[in-house]
């Protein structure tokens, strides 16, 4: 699986981007940084989907996380 890093990175960046957007709205700041993170996450996940040949599904995310952790020794 060549798309593990893109899938895990996009998922993490998307989660952090959504949290940043919510935090900015609570503190009445501009959510520009969070929106940028979510857009980058969409780009990474889209890239992973293209590299996989369109065969990727949401069930591949846990396998990709464990694969990245296993390679990180």
C-alpha distances in whole Angstrom, upper triangle without the diagonal:
4,6,6,9,11,10,12,14,15,16,18,20,21,22,24,25,27,29,30,31,33,35,36,38,39,41,42,40,38,34,33,30,29,28,27,24,24,23,21,19,19,18,15,14,15,13,10,11,12,9,8,11,13,11,10,13,14,14,10,12,13,10,8,12,12,9,10,14,13,12,15,18
4,6,8,9,10,12,13,14,16,18,19,20,22,23,24,26,28,29,30,32,34,35,36,38,39,40,38,36,32,31,28,27,27,25,22,22,22,19,17,18,16,13,13,14,11,8,11,11,7,8,11,13,12,11,15,16,16,12,13,15,12,10,13,14,11,11,14,14,12,15,18
4,6,5,6,9,10,11,12,14,15,16,18,20,21,22,25,25,27,29,30,31,33,35,36,37,35,32,29,27,25,24,23,21,19,18,18,15,14,14,13,9,9,10,8,5,8,9,6,7,10,11,11,9,12,13,14,10,10,13,11,8,11,13,11,10,14,15,13,15,19
4,6,5,6,8,10,11,12,14,15,17,18,20,21,23,24,26,27,29,30,32,33,35,36,34,32,28,27,25,23,23,22,19,18,19,16,14,15,14,11,10,12,11,8,10,12,10,10,13,14,13,11,12,12,12,9,8,10,8,5,7,9,7,7,10,11,11,12,16
4,5,5,6,8,10,11,12,14,15,16,18,20,21,22,24,26,27,28,30,32,32,34,31,29,26,25,22,21,21,19,16,17,17,14,12,14,13,9,10,13,11,8,12,14,12,12,16,16,16,13,15,15,15,12,10,12,11,8,8,11,9,7,10,12,10,11,15
4,6,5,6,8,10,10,12,14,15,16,18,20,20,22,24,25,26,28,30,31,32,29,27,24,22,20,19,18,16,14,14,14,11,9,10,9,5,6,9,7,6,9,11,10,11,14,14,15,12,14,14,15,12,10,13,13,9,11,14,12,10,14,16,14,15,19
4,6,5,6,9,10,10,12,14,15,17,19,20,21,23,24,26,27,29,30,31,29,27,24,23,20,18,18,17,14,13,14,12,9,10,10,7,5,9,8,6,8,11,11,10,14,13,13,10,11,10,11,9,7,10,10,7,8,12,11,10,13,15,15,15,19
4,5,5,6,8,10,11,12,14,16,17,18,20,22,23,24,26,27,29,30,28,27,23,22,20,18,18,17,14,14,15,13,10,12,12,9,8,12,12,10,12,15,14,14,17,17,16,13,13,11,12,10,7,9,10,7,6,10,10,8,10,13,13,13,17
4,5,5,6,8,10,11,12,14,15,16,18,20,21,22,24,26,27,28,26,24,20,19,17,15,16,14,11,11,13,10,7,10,10,7,8,12,11,10,13,15,15,15,19,18,18,15,16,14,16,13,11,13,14,10,9,13,13,10,12,15,15,14,18
4,6,5,6,9,10,10,12,14,15,16,18,20,21,22,24,25,26,24,22,19,18,15,13,13,12,9,8,9,7,4,7,8,5,5,9,9,9,11,14,14,15,17,16,17,14,14,12,15,13,10,13,15,12,11,15,15,13,15,18,18,18,21
4,6,5,6,9,10,11,13,14,15,17,18,20,21,23,25,26,24,22,19,19,16,14,14,14,10,9,11,10,6,9,11,8,7,11,12,11,13,16,16,16,19,17,17,14,13,11,13,12,8,11,13,11,10,14,15,13,15,18,18,18,21
4,5,5,6,8,10,11,12,14,16,17,18,20,21,23,24,22,21,18,18,15,12,14,13,10,10,12,11,8,11,13,10,10,14,15,14,16,19,19,19,22,21,21,17,16,14,16,14,11,12,15,12,10,14,15,13,14,17,18,16,20
4,6,5,6,9,10,10,12,14,15,16,18,20,21,22,20,18,15,14,11,9,11,10,6,7,9,8,5,9,11,9,10,13,14,14,16,18,19,20,22,21,22,18,18,16,18,17,14,16,18,15,14,17,18,15,17,20,20,19,22
4,5,5,6,9,10,10,12,14,15,17,18,20,21,19,17,14,14,12,9,9,10,6,5,8,8,5,7,10,10,9,12,14,14,15,18,19,20,22,20,21,17,17,14,17,16,13,15,18,16,15,18,19,17,19,22,22,21,25
4,5,5,6,9,10,11,12,14,16,17,19,20,19,18,14,15,13,10,11,12,9,8,11,11,9,11,14,13,12,16,17,17,18,21,22,22,24,23,23,19,18,15,17,17,13,15,18,16,14,18,20,18,18,22,23,21,25
4,5,5,6,9,10,10,12,14,15,16,18,16,16,12,13,10,8,10,11,7,8,12,11,10,13,15,14,14,18,19,19,21,23,24,24,27,25,26,22,21,18,20,20,16,18,20,18,16,20,21,19,19,23,23,21,25
4,5,5,6,9,10,10,12,14,15,16,14,13,9,10,8,4,6,8,5,5,9,9,8,11,13,13,14,16,18,18,20,22,23,24,26,25,26,22,21,19,22,21,18,20,22,20,19,22,23,21,22,26,26,24,27
4,5,5,6,9,10,11,13,14,15,14,13,10,11,10,6,8,10,8,7,10,12,10,12,15,15,15,18,20,20,21,24,25,25,27,25,26,23,21,18,21,21,18,20,23,21,20,23,25,23,24,27,28,26,30
4,5,5,6,9,10,11,12,14,13,13,10,12,11,8,10,12,10,10,14,15,13,15,18,18,18,21,23,23,24,27,28,28,30,28,29,25,24,21,23,23,20,21,24,22,20,23,25,23,23,27,28,26,29
4,5,5,6,9,10,11,12,10,10,7,9,7,5,8,10,9,10,13,14,13,16,18,18,19,21,23,23,25,27,28,29,31,30,30,27,26,23,26,25,22,23,26,24,22,26,27,25,25,29,29,27,30
4,5,5,6,9,10,10,9,8,5,8,8,5,7,10,9,9,12,14,14,15,18,19,19,21,23,24,25,27,29,30,31,29,30,27,26,23,26,26,23,25,28,26,24,28,29,27,28,31,32,30,33
4,5,5,6,9,10,10,11,8,11,11,8,10,13,13,12,15,17,16,18,21,21,21,23,26,26,27,30,31,32,33,31,32,29,27,24,26,27,24,25,28,27,25,28,30,28,29,32,33,31,34
4,5,5,6,8,8,10,8,12,11,9,12,14,13,14,17,18,18,20,23,23,23,26,28,28,29,32,33,34,36,34,35,31,29,26,29,29,26,27,30,28,26,29,31,29,29,33,33,31,34
4,5,5,6,5,6,5,9,9,8,10,13,13,14,16,18,18,20,22,23,24,26,28,29,30,32,33,34,36,34,36,32,31,28,31,31,28,29,32,30,28,32,33,31,31,35,35,33,36
4,5,5,6,7,7,11,12,10,12,15,15,15,18,20,20,21,24,25,25,27,29,30,31,33,35,36,37,35,36,33,31,28,31,32,29,30,33,32,30,33,35,33,33,37,37,36,39
4,5,8,10,10,14,14,13,15,18,18,18,21,23,22,24,26,27,28,30,32,32,33,36,37,38,40,37,38,35,33,30,32,33,30,31,34,33,31,34,36,34,34,38,38,36,39
4,6,9,10,13,14,13,15,18,18,19,21,23,23,25,27,28,29,31,33,34,35,37,39,39,41,39,40,37,35,32,35,35,32,33,36,34,32,35,37,35,35,39,39,37,39
4,7,9,12,13,13,15,17,18,19,21,23,23,25,27,28,29,31,33,34,35,37,39,40,41,39,41,37,36,33,36,36,33,35,38,36,34,37,39,37,37,41,41,39,42
4,6,9,10,11,12,14,16,17,19,20,21,23,25,26,27,29,30,32,33,35,36,38,39,38,39,36,35,32,35,35,32,34,37,34,33,36,37,35,35,39,39,37,40
4,5,8,9,10,11,13,14,16,18,19,20,22,23,25,26,28,29,31,32,34,35,37,35,37,34,33,31,34,34,31,33,35,33,31,35,36,33,34,38,38,36,39
4,6,5,6,9,10,11,12,14,15,17,18,20,21,23,24,26,27,29,30,32,33,31,33,30,29,27,30,30,27,29,32,29,28,31,33,30,31,35,34,33,36
4,6,5,6,9,10,11,12,14,15,16,18,20,21,22,24,26,27,29,30,32,30,32,29,29,27,30,30,27,29,31,29,28,31,32,29,31,34,34,32,35
4,6,5,6,9,10,11,12,14,15,17,18,20,21,23,24,26,27,29,31,29,31,28,28,26,28,28,25,27,29,26,25,28,29,26,27,31,30,28,32
4,5,5,6,9,10,10,12,14,15,16,18,20,21,22,24,26,27,29,27,29,25,25,22,25,25,22,24,26,24,23,26,27,25,26,29,29,27,31
4,5,5,6,9,10,11,12,14,15,16,18,20,21,22,24,26,27,25,27,24,24,22,25,25,22,25,27,25,24,27,28,26,27,31,30,29,33
4,5,5,6,9,10,11,12,14,15,16,18,20,21,23,24,26,25,27,24,24,22,26,25,22,25,27,24,23,27,27,24,26,29,29,27,31
4,5,5,6,9,10,10,12,14,15,16,18,20,21,22,24,23,25,22,22,20,23,22,19,21,23,20,19,23,24,21,22,26,25,24,27
4,5,5,6,9,10,10,12,14,15,16,18,20,21,23,21,22,19,19,17,20,20,17,20,22,20,19,23,23,21,23,26,26,25,29
4,5,5,6,9,10,10,12,14,15,16,18,20,21,20,22,19,19,18,22,21,19,22,23,21,21,25,25,22,25,28,27,26,30
4,5,5,6,9,10,10,12,14,15,16,18,20,19,21,18,19,18,21,20,17,20,22,19,19,22,22,20,22,25,24,23,27
4,5,5,6,8,10,11,12,14,15,16,19,17,19,16,16,15,18,16,14,17,18,15,15,19,19,17,19,22,22,21,25
4,6,5,6,8,10,10,12,14,15,17,15,17,14,14,14,17,16,14,18,19,17,17,21,21,19,22,25,24,24,28
4,6,5,6,9,10,10,12,14,15,15,17,15,16,16,19,17,16,19,20,17,18,22,21,19,22,25,23,23,27
4,5,5,6,9,10,11,12,14,14,16,13,14,14,17,15,13,16,17,14,15,18,17,15,18,21,20,20,24
4,5,5,6,9,10,11,13,11,13,10,11,11,13,12,10,14,15,12,14,17,16,15,18,21,20,20,24
4,5,5,6,9,10,11,10,12,10,12,12,16,14,13,17,18,15,17,20,19,18,22,24,23,24,27
4,5,5,6,9,10,10,12,11,13,14,17,15,14,18,18,15,17,20,18,17,21,22,21,22,25
4,5,5,6,9,9,10,8,11,12,14,11,11,14,14,11,14,16,15,14,18,19,18,19,23
4,6,5,6,5,7,6,9,11,13,11,12,15,15,13,16,18,17,17,20,22,21,22,26
4,5,5,6,9,9,12,14,16,14,15,19,18,16,19,21,19,19,23,24,22,24,28
4,5,8,9,9,13,15,16,14,15,18,16,14,17,19,17,17,20,21,19,21,25
4,6,6,6,10,13,14,11,13,16,14,12,16,18,15,16,20,20,19,21,25
4,5,8,11,15,16,14,16,19,17,16,19,21,19,20,24,24,23,25,28
4,6,8,12,14,12,14,18,17,16,19,21,20,20,24,24,24,26,29
4,7,10,11,10,13,15,14,14,17,19,17,19,22,22,22,25,28
4,7,8,7,9,12,11,11,14,16,15,16,19,20,20,22,26
4,5,6,8,11,11,11,14,16,16,17,20,21,21,23,27
4,5,6,9,10,10,12,14,15,16,18,20,21,22,25
4,6,7,8,9,11,12,13,15,17,18,20,21,24
4,6,5,6,9,10,10,12,14,15,16,18,21
4,5,5,6,9,10,11,12,14,15,17,20
4,5,5,6,8,10,11,12,14,15,18
4,5,5,6,9,10,10,12,14,17
4,5,5,6,9,10,11,12,15
4,5,5,6,9,10,11,14
4,5,5,6,9,10,12
4,5,5,6,9,11
4,5,5,6,10
4,6,5,8
4,6,7
4,6
4
